[in-house]
């Protein structure tokens, strides 16, 4: 019998392809996800009218989040986060939306100015990761702000993606023209 393995990035595929009896399925957005036109509530629709950076999912690198917060302030952007973030309070820049359903997340990805993909590189999984969120932002041709991460860098190189910004000391001084 065969077992399917879902791999999140090209780096892991290369690592696993040397193994016998492994079938690899890329963890990319489906057509159904991309073309969904689900109506969302008025709160989400209203939020999407402003210019914002969107981070769906876990935050495990608060140092990079602080750098992005400076960048957001310089560019009059909000940072919307969603997920189980009891340790992150909303302030003038960061808006904690709590847990959202997939349709709401999809809608906010479609409308955002930047997607945010943050890693802390403290484990092998973090080092070699490129989350499905990266691909969801790229499907909608969103600019992505990302942490230094081997998995993400390999994916951006593999797909020849140029519209992305590394979180480093230059990011806060970079002014965006809309």
PyMOL commands that set and color helices and strands:
alter all, ss='L'
color gray80, all
select helices_A, chain A and resi 10-16+31-34+42-47+62-74+102-111+124-127+132-139+150-158+171-173
alter helices_A, ss='H'
color red, helices_A
select strands_A, chain A and resi 4-7+23-26+52-56+78-82+94-96+114-117+143-146+164-166
alter strands_A, ss='S'
color yellow, strands_A
deselect
rebuild
show_as cartoon
